[in-house]
Amino acid sequence: MTITTSILAAVAATLAFSAGVQASDDSRPVREVYVGDLNLLNEAGRAEMQRRVKSAAHRVCNVNQAAWAEKHRCRKEAIAGAASQMANAIALAELRAQTRLASR
């Protein structure tokens, strides 16, 4: 499972959930955040996912960003944009765990 961090026009940041698919706009710098090795059923795994997303947002938002305020806004938007994708990753992990339990 991968979360992709991208930025458009060096200011507007977005995070797009990706299962091995890059963002469609080739002009955006992209950072993929791999979370497939994390146990998203526990707090430690979720915290590590958030740390990785924040780190990727910081790296992407440093590209061609001159002013601190623009970098800060970019990072904030990128991290906020990742919230729904992180929630989807957690929900998928929970669904997979329930499916495994039901099949026993």
ROLO-433830 format. One record per residue: residue in one letter; x, y, z of N, C-alpha, C in turn. Coordinates in steps of 0.1 Angstrom, whole numbers, plus 5000, padded with zeros to 4 digits. Each point is the difference from the previous one (the first is absolute). Layout:
<recs>
aXYZXYZXYZ ...
</recs>
This chain:
<recs>
m500849885000499250125000500950125000 t499750104992500850124998499150125000 i500550115007499350134999501050094992 t499550074991500850084991499950155004 t501150075002500050145003500450074988 s499250104996500350084988499750145002 i500650094992499750145001499950064986 l499050094998499750064987500450155001 a500750054991500350144999500850055012 a500849915006500850035011499450065012 v498650005000499350065012498949915005 a499149964991498849925003500449855002 a500049955012500549875003498749915001 t500249874996499049905002500649875002 l499349915007500449865001499049924994 a500449914991499149914994500349865004 f499049925005500249865003500349934987 s501049915001500449934988500449865003 a499649914992500349865001501049974989 g501250075000501049984990499850084987 v499050105001499850094989500450145003 q500850064991500550135002498950104997 a500150125005499150114997500050024985 s498850044995499950014985500750124994 d500250105008500750124995501549995002 d500749984989501549985000500750125004 s499450125001500750125004500150015015 r499449925008500050005014501249925006 p500850065009500949925007499349895008 v500449885001499349905007500949935010 r499449975012500649925010499149895003 e500449884999499149885004500449975014 v499049975008500249965014499549865001 y500949905002499649865001499649985014 v498849945002499549975013499649855001 g500349924990499749865000500749925010 d501150055005500749935011499650035014 l499050095001499650045013498749935005 n499949985013498849945006499250125003 l499050034992499150125002498949975010 l500049885006499049975010500450045014 n501350055001500450055013500550144999 e500150075011500450145001501450034994 a500949915003501450014996500150004984 g499249914994500050004985499450124994 r498950055007499350124995500950125002 a500750015011500950115002501250004990 e500549894997501149994990499550044986 m498749964997499550054987499950155000 q499550065010499950145001501450074999 r501049945006501350055000500550004985 r499849894993500549994987499350104990 v498750015002499250104992500650145002 k500250045013500550135003501350024994 s500949905001501350014994500050024985 a499149924993499850024986499550134996 a499150055008499450144997501150105002 h500849995010501150105001501049994989 r500349884995500949994989499450064987 v498849974997499350054988499850155001 c499750055011499750145001501350095000 n501149945002501250074999500550034986 v499449934990500350014986499550144995 n500950084995499750124994499150105009 q500149985012499350095009501050105006 a499850134998500950105004499650055014 a498850035003499550075012499649895010 w500450035013499649915011498549985001 a499350114998498549995001499449914989 e500650004988499549914990500349865003 k501249975005500449875004499149955011 h499750085010499249965012498649974995 r499450094991498749974995499949874992 c501049984991500149884992500049885009 r500950005010500149885009498649985007 k499550105005498749995008498949944991 e499950054987499049954991500349864996 a501349964998500349874996499749905011 i500350035013499749925011498549985002 a499350114999498550005002499449924988 g500550014988499549924989500249855002 a501049975008500349855002499149945010 a499350085008499249955011499049894995 s499350034989499049904995500749884995 q501150024993500749884995500649915011 m500550075011500449925011498949935007 a498850065001498849945005499649884992 n500150014987499749894991501049895002 a501250035001501049895002499749935013 i499750075011499649935013498849924998 a499050054993498749934998500349874992 l500850014990500449884992500749905009 a500950045009500749915009499049935009 e499150085005498949945009499249904993 l499650034988499149914992500849874997 r501250024996500849874998500249925012 a500150065012500149935012498749935003 q498950074998498749935002499749894991 t500550014987499849904990500849885004 r501250025005500949895004499349925012 l499550085010499349945011498849924996 a499250054991498849944995500349874992 s501149994994500349894992500649885007 r500350025013500649905009498949905004 
</recs>
